[in-house]
Each structure stands twice: as C-alpha cells, then as structure tokens.
Amino acid sequence: MLFVHMAVLLNELFFPKTDPFTASLLSAFAFCSSYILRPFGALIFGFIGDFIGRKSVIVITTIIMAITCTTIAVLPTYAQIGITASWIITICRMVQGMAASAESRGAEIYITESIKPPLQYPLVAIITVFSAVGTSFALGISSIFTNVNIFGTENQYWRVAFFLGALIGLVGGVARTSLREASEFANKKKMLKMKFTDNKIEWDKNYFKDTFDNEKTFLTSLAYFIICCARPPCFYFIYIYCSDVLKHDFGLSAGAIISHNFWVSIVDMCGLLFLAYISSRIYPLTILKAKLFLFFTCIIFFPAAMYTYPSELTVFVFQCLASLFVFDDVPASPVFYKHFPIIKRFTYTSLLSSFAKLMTYAITSFGLVYSTKYFGYYGIFLILIPVGIVYYFAVKYFEGLEKVK
C-alpha cells in the first residue's frame, strides 16, 4: 500500500520526467507491473499452500514484503543512477505484488477453513478491514513524510515510511510462525495421507491427482474469474485515476494528493467495517448485489458533476461514494472458496484471481488513459459498465450453486 499510494511521488523520483500524457502511461505501467508476476507467484505459493500448508505461505510472503520494503528504502533515485533505479523499483513492485496476493488469499482461506458460518463471513471480511487500516496507515505515514511544510523538502524523508513498512513486515512474519494450521485443510490432508498409506499409494506423486474434483466445473471457474475482475477497475478509479485528475486538472502536489487520499481511505475503512458487521446478519451474496446497484447509482453522476462543479471536493465526494459501494468479493469470499476442492483450493483460486487482476488492471489502467482522453470523464463507463454487467451474472450463478448446496 505504501508503494501504491506514494506512486505520485515515487514516479517522479524513479522515472524520467515527461509530459502529462506520457507520465500517465508510465504511471499505468508502474502500477500494472505489480501484477505481471502474480500468475507465477500463484503457482509457487499455491503449491506451497496446498502441499505444505496455508501457514507457511503467510509467513514466507510477509518476510518477502519486509525485504522489498528495505530495498526500496535504500534505493538511489533516477537522478543518481539513471534507468537502473527504474528497473530495480519495478522489480521490487513485481515481487511485492506477487507476495501480497498470496498473503491476503492465504489469510482468507486460513480463516475460511478454521471457522464455520455465519461467524466465518465477518471474520474473513475483517481481514479486508485491516487491509484498509494498513492503507490508511500507509497514507498517513506517506502524508507526514512527504509534507514539505513539516520537513522542508518533499524527497528527503519518504524512505522512513518504507523502513517502517519493513519493520511491520518483519514483526508480522515472526508473529505468524505461532499460528496453527487451518483445521479443515489439516484434517483433509491427514485423512488423505491415511487413505494413501492404507492402499500403499505414493503420497508425493498422487496427492494432487487424487483430489481433483469434478465439481470444479468450467462455469464455476469462469464465474469466480469474473468476480475477481470486479475490484480492479473500482480501485483504480478511486485511488489512481482520481489522483491523476487531482494532479493534472487541479495542480495538486504529490503530498497534497496523498493527504487527500488518506481521508478517502478512512471512509473506505469505515464502509468495510460496516460490511463485516452486517455480513453475519445478511447473506453475503445479497450484500454484493446491493453494493453493485448502489455503486452505479452514485457513479453515474460523476461526469456531469465534474463538468458542472469541477473541484477537489467533487472528486473527494465521488471517491468516498465509490469506496463505500465498491463491488467486489467482500464479504462473500468464503462462499466462493467452498465451491473449490480443499486440496486444490489455494492454487486454483490464486491462479484465477491473478490472471483476472493482471488482465483487468492492464485494460483499466491503459484503457482509461485513452478512453478519458477522447471521451473525457464519460470514458470511465467504457470499463465499468461491461465489468458490472458480467459481475451481476457471476453473482447470480453462485446464488444458484448455493441453492443446490
């Protein structure tokens, strides 16, 4: 989150200076770079998570985040070492993206397999709440360490934020070594091992082969893939696209944009906390459909409002509304996970999610650069409307599976 929300500053420090349009393309590239290695990471961490255990993935990925944060904190800028700085920070971002995806999914699956419904839904949603807390903390720290009025220079103290991030990652990694393995996964693995031993079957070679489940149909996989495609355009609109609008249309500095987005993240965090609270009382799939309706009810007025009342406040209001009603998998993640076989769950959902986010973020980030260039603020609907339509049918598909179950 530090990298995502400090991008408006880091892009200035680690990439060559260009005109606004080229800068937007570079910003899109820097953002998308974190998703390039995610399918590769899904294979590696998916294997570890399904063969060794969920706990191992959570610990390893947290330590990786600490290492990459340290690397960014000590990395010389573009002015000091040229294009080498651009490549190193891009590689760090790729590795961070790969680790972050496996870490959050590992945590969600861990809770899903350790707690039964309905308590399962708010507890898994709380993972996203604390992710939002991390976002707010990252933005708060970034705002402090990039504020020229406090420290006199915008570039001098931002590294401290990444050292703090590295410290949090290190402490988190050590703390997570005390976790016990997820009970549902551990019991399934133990049962299979006993079955293989009784029938004198080689455990290592046939572990995954034996657990392939016919219920893992193409339609279920496609529906989950579509669900995973939903959040990227919403997130990109809230934090990346609107940041570019604030920078290029209203002339805000990097520090001012970070401070602006900090308050958006607070609203986002409060909305997620409310979702976690109501998910134990209202069925999660019903909540997803309500969020989709409310999101488009609000965002449809964004272009007209920007042309009629162009201001920082207008941008802020629509950022807050979009963050409150963003349509994604929260709080219904456990509903989706349980329709995949336990032993292949981590690998399969990780791969589908990583490809979905890689594709959607690439289309969204580069697509919005061009669509908004030719269609203005209305260009956002070329991405959001098609995603919203297929998302609705994907949710309806899982409702059908739940009724059958």
N, C-alpha and C positions, 0 to 999 in steps of 0.2 A: 504493500500500500504506500510506503514511503516513495518508492520509485514512480508509481502511477501518478500520485498527486503532486510530486515535485518535478514532473516531466516538463512543465512550462519553464522551470529554471534549469534543469539538467540538460535539456535540449540546447539551450543557449551556451552551456559550458562545454559540452562534449561533442557538438556537431558544428560544422561550419555555418556562418551566418548567411542567410539567403533572403529572397523576397518572401512576403507573407504566404503566397500560394505554395511555393516550394517548401517553406517551413511547415505548412500544414501536411504536406506529403511526407516530410521527414518525421514529423510527429506521429503520423499514422504508421509509418514503418517501425519506429521505435516501440510503439505500443503493440503492434502485431508480432514483433519479434519474440515476445514472451510466450507466444502460442505455437511457434514453429516446432519446438522440441517436445511439445506436450504428448503427441501420439507415441513418440519414442519412450518418454517417461512413463506413459500409461502401460506400455508393455513391460518395462523393467519393474516398476513399483507394483503393477498389477500382479505379476508373477510372485514377487516377494509377499504381497498381501494375501494372496490366495494359497501359496505353498507354505510359507513360514508363519505369517500371521499379520493381523491388522496393526498390532502394537509396533512391530518392527518398522513398518512404513512411516508411522507418525514420528518416531524418534529420529530416523535417518533423515527425513525431509526437513525436520526442524533444524538439525545441525547444518544441513546444506544451506539453508536460508541464512544462518549466522555467518557462515564462511563468505557467501556472496556479498552480504552487507558490509563485512570488513573490507573486502576487496574494493567495493565502490567507495568506501570512506577514505581509502588511501590512494585512490587512482588519480594521477595527474590529469589536468584538463586538456582540451583540444589546443589551446594556446600554448601549452607546454610541450606536448609530444605529438601533436597533429592527429592524423586519422587513426593512429593506433589506439588512442583514447576512445574513439567512436566504436571501434571493433570490440574492445575489451568490455566496455559498458553494455554493449548489445549482447555479448555472450553471457555476461552476468545476468542480464534480464531474461535471456532464454532459460538459463538454468534455474533462476528463481521461479519463473512461470511453471516449469516442469515440476519443481518440488512443491510449490504452493497448491497446485491442482491435486496432487496425490495426498498432501497433508489434510486438506479440507475434506476430501472424499473419504479418506481413511477414518477421520473423526466421525463423520456422519454414519458410515457403515458400522463403525465400532459401537456407537450408541444404539443404532437400529437393532443390532444383534445382541445387545445386552439388556434392553428394556422392552417391555411389552406395551402395546397400545392400551388406552389412549395417551398415557403419560409419555410414550415414545415420541409423539408428534411435537409437543412443546420443547422437549429436551433436545431433539435434533435441531429444531428451529433456534434454540438458544446458541448453538454453535455459530449460526449466521449472525445472531445478535452480537456475540463477542467479536466476530469478524468485523462488524460495523463499529464496535468500540475501538478495535485496532485501527480502523480507517480514521475515526475521529481523533484518536491519539496521534496517529501519523500526521494528520493535517494540522493539529495543534502544535506539535513539535516543529513541523516544517514552517508554520507561520512564524513561530518565535525565532527560529534560526535563519530565516530569510528576510526578516523585517529590518529595513535599513535604518529606521528611526531608533531602534534599540542598539544595534551593534555597529552602525556606521557604514557597513558595506554588505551588499547582498550576497557576496560569494565566499565570505570568509569562514562562517560558522556552520554552514549547512552539513558539513561532514560529521559533526557531532550527532546529528539525528541518526545517521547510519550506524555510528558506533553504538548508540542506544538500541537500535534495532538488532544489531549483532548480539548485544548483551541479553536482550529479551529472548532471542532465538536459542542462545546457549543455555540459559536458565530453563526455558521450556523443554528443550531436548533432554536435559538431565532429569527434570521433574517427571517426564513421561516414561522414563525407564521403570518407574514404580507401578505402572498400570498392569492389571491382569488381562489376559487375552479375552476377547469378546466371547461370551458363553455359548451363543448359538453356533458360531464358527468352530470353537474348540470342541464342542460336543459332536458336531458333524464330522470333523476331521478324525476324532477318536473312534467314532463308530465305523468310519470307512477303513481305518487302519486295522481294526479288529477283523472286519469282514475280509480284507485282503489277506491278512495273516492266516485266518481260518481256511481260506481257499488256496493258500500258497501262491498268491499273485504278487509280482514285484510291485512294491509300493511306489517307488520313484517314477517308473515308466508308465504306470497306468492310473496314477492319481487323478489327472485331469480327464483322461479318456473315459473313465468310469462315471464321472459326474456330469457329463454333458446331458442336458435335459431337453426333451422335445418341446417343452412349454416355451422355450426361448425362441419364439417364432420371429419371422421377419417383421411382421406388423408391430409386435411389441418393441422390437429394437428400433424400428423407424419412428414409432410414437415417442419413445424416450429421447431419441436423437433430436426430434423437433422440439421437445420440452427444453432440452439443453441449449437449443438455438435462441431461446426467447430472451434470456437476460442480457447477452452481449450488446444488442442494439440499444436497449434501455440504459444500461450502464454507460455506454459510450456517449449517448445523448446527454445524460445528466452531468458527467464529470469531464469528458474530453471535448465534445462538440461545443457545449456551453462555455467551456474555458477558452476555446478558440474565439468564440463570439465576444466574450468579455475582453480578450486581448486585442483583437483586430478591429472590432466595431466601437469599443468604448475606451480603448487605450489603457487598460489596467495593467499594472506591473505584475511580475510573477508572484511576488509576495502578497499583493492585494488579491490576486485570484485564489491563492492557497487559503488565505483568511476567509474569503467569500465561500469557498467550498467546504471549509470547516463547519460553518453553520448549516450548510446543506446536509452534511454527514450526521449532524446531531438530530436533525429531523428524520433522516433515514433510519438512524438507530432507534429512535422512539417508535417509528412505524413498525420496525421488525420486532421490537419488544411487545407491542400490542398484538401482532400476528402470533407470536409464540404463546401469548396468554389465551387468545381465543381458540387456538388450534385444539385444545383439549375439550372444547365445548361445541365447536362447529367442525364438521367433517372437512379435512384439508382440501379435497378436490372442489368442494363448493366455494371455499375461500379463493382458490385460484381463478375460478370463473368470475367471481365478483371483482377481483383485482384487475382482470383484463378489461372488463366493462368500464370500471372507474378510470383506468389509465387513459383509454381513448376518449372518454367523456371530457377529461381535462385537457389532454394534449392537443386535441383537435383545434383548440382556440389559440395555440401558441403562435402560429404565423401572423394571424390577424392582430394579436396583442402586440407583437414585436413591430409590426408596421405602423400601428396606431399610437402605442405608448412605448417607444424604444428607450429602455433604461436598464440599469443594473438590477433594479428592484423587480422588473418584469421577468428578467431571466431567472432571478432567485426564486420567485413565486412558482414558476413552472418547473424548475429543478426540484423544488420541495414536493410539488404535487406528483411529479413523475417518480420520485424516490419512494413516496408513500404507497403508490399503487403499482409499482413495477411488477410486470407479470413474469414470473419465473417458476422455480420448483419449490419455493418456500411457502408454506410449511409441509409440503406433501412428499418430500424426498423419501421417507420410509415406505410410502405407498408404492413408489416406483421400484425401489430396491427389492422389495419382496417378490416381485414378479420375475426375478432372475435367480437361477440356482445358486445356492450359498457358496459353493467352492469356486465357481467362475464369476461370482458377483463383482468382485473388485476389478478384475481385468476387463470384463465386458462393459460395465458401466463407465469405467475410466476411458476406454478407447472411444466409446460412443460420444462421451462428453468432450474429450479432447479434440476429436475431429469436428464436432459441431461448433465448438468455440473458435477453433482455428479458421474454419470456413466463414462463420458469421462475423467474427471480428474483422477479418480481411475485407469481406464485402462491405461491412458497415463503415469502417474507417476510411477506406479509399473511395467507397461509393458516395459517402456523404460529402467528401471533398468536391466531387464533380457534380453531384445532384444539386447541392446547395449553391454551387457556382452558377448553374443555369436556371434553377427554379427558386432560388432564394430559400427562405425558411420553409416553404412548402416541400422542399426536396427531402425532408426527413421522412415524409409519409411514403416515399418510394421504397424505403426499407421497412418501416414499422408496420404498415398495413398488411403486406403479404405474410410477415412473420406472425402477426396477431391472428390472422385467419387460420393458418395451419396449426398454430398453438391451440386454438379452441378445439379443433377436431381431435388433436392428440389427447387433450384432457378428457374429452368425451369417450375416446377409446379406452382409456384406463378406467373410467367410470363403468364401462361395460365389463371389463375384466373383474372389477371389484364386485359387481353384482353376481357374476358367475361364481366367484370365490365364496 
